[in-house]
Amino acid sequence: MSDGRARIIRTLTAIALLALSPVATAHAETPGVTQNEITIGAIFPFSGPASPLSNIGWGLMAYVDSINDRGGINGRKITLITYDDAYSPAKALEQTREAIESDEVAFLFSPLGTPGISATIKYVNAKKVPQLFVVSGATRFANFADYPMTTTGLPSYTTEGRIYAKYITQTLPNAKIAILYQNDDLGKDFVAAFRDDLRDDFDNKVVLSSYEVTEPTIDSRVVTLKASGAGAFLVAGTPKFAAQAIRKTDEIGWKPLFLINYASSSVSATINPAGPHKAVGIVTATITKDPNDKKWADDPGMKWYRAHFEKYLSGADFGDNNYLFGTQQGQILEQVLKQCGDDLSRENIIKQARSIRGLVLPTALPGVVVSTGPDSSMAYTQLQLQRWNGSSWEQFGDVLSADPK
């Protein structure tokens, strides 16, 4: 893994590039598709403030390697070209243009980061290039009327936010709520969800503080929010800032009902850097089994994942849920390509991405399935709450269904 990390700026993930025939390729009208190969682009923040999330990319790349080791899909191996946008919107647009116009990928899969997707989504849709299962829960990205070539790979932030709002008001009905949020679609969707759920009570009950991803620290914001007298605290952002908030909250002796968003819930990327003992009692929602939790030790799905991890991600941190999520992304990619058969036109690729029915992934929580349709662009519409006990996440309550609209 370390050698790969050193060279990751633009990586080809394939076992080998097969010789291309100059004649009679399948669906020659689709860039990146030949009889033997399909080329796909993926953009991740391998550097920059959200770099811990790039392990999702490594998980995806490893799973693509496993697909190629099994002979590919429908006779084609996958060449996955990955790009580093450093979590910069301008860089994301530059890399997206390179993928489509220079590298001529068939489609984009699993680009990560709300800022970068915001910067690229109109361009990609105007080019009519599928932009599949983006790693963002920004609600507007799932609007298929505006973005017919885009599907999303996370539950919507609006849905996640509403679940947190209901949980807080049921647990502490009279508490003031502090929200520290990333100042982009990610954070703003959570605020909007609380506003929608609390309605007339929002202004009286909620104290807001936003931060920019370029800020080195949010410590002073945490201190200010504590001074507001809030009894509940939600951090809606990325792992770096969630870890800072956990450390600072502990340091100043603030003991609110503490929640963090799913994207920041990785043990390796957030909890361990903050200090596991400092995070005890924190609540989040999830769609995946926790690889750190011993209760899954004999689970068939997690046994498969451990064997896969040891072969394709040897030396990496097994406890980092980002690798697991990236593996699930790879399994969704595999399902889409299987459903496409030999029709790899961009029209059929997006059609099949919106035609996944009840896909059960081995590392997803029981009851959580991947389903898309003509009226839903989201891979996941279910979540379950969980609480950090000092060594692992403990799920509680029922699997909660999201409103796909």
Sequence and secondary structure as in RCSB ss.txt:
>XXXX:A:sequence
MSDGRARIIRTLTAIALLALSPVATAHAETPGVTQNEITIGAIFPFSGPASPLSNIGWGLMAYVDSINDRGGING
RKITLITYDDAYSPAKALEQTREAIESDEVAFLFSPLGTPGISATIKYVNAKKVPQLFVVSGATRFANFADYPMT
TTGLPSYTTEGRIYAKYITQTLPNAKIAILYQNDDLGKDFVAAFRDDLRDDFDNKVVLSSYEVTEPTIDSRVVTL
KASGAGAFLVAGTPKFAAQAIRKTDEIGWKPLFLINYASSSVSATINPAGPHKAVGIVTATITKDPNDKKWADDP
GMKWYRAHFEKYLSGADFGDNNYLFGTQQGQILEQVLKQCGDDLSRENIIKQARSIRGLVLPTALPGVVVSTGPD
SSMAYTQLQLQRWNGSSWEQFGDVLSADPK
>XXXX:A:secstr
 HHHHHHTTEEEE S      SS  TTTTSTTB SSEEEEEEEE SSSTTGGGGHHHHHHHHHHHHHHHTT BTT
BEEEEEEEE TT HHHHHHHHHIIIIIS  SEEE  B HHHHHHHHHHHHHTT  EEEEB   GGGG TTT TTE
EESS  HHHHHHHHHHHHHHHSTT  EEEEEETTHHHHHHHHHHHHHHGGGHHHHEEEEEE TT S  HHHHHHH
HHTT SEEEEES HHHHHHHHHHHHHTT   EEEE GGG  IIIIIHHH GGGGTT EEEESB  TT GGGTT H
HHHHHHHHHHHHSTTS TT HHHHHHHHHHHHHHHHHHHHTT   HHHHHHHHT   SB  TTB TT  B  BTT
B BS  EEEEEEE SSSEEEEEEEEE    
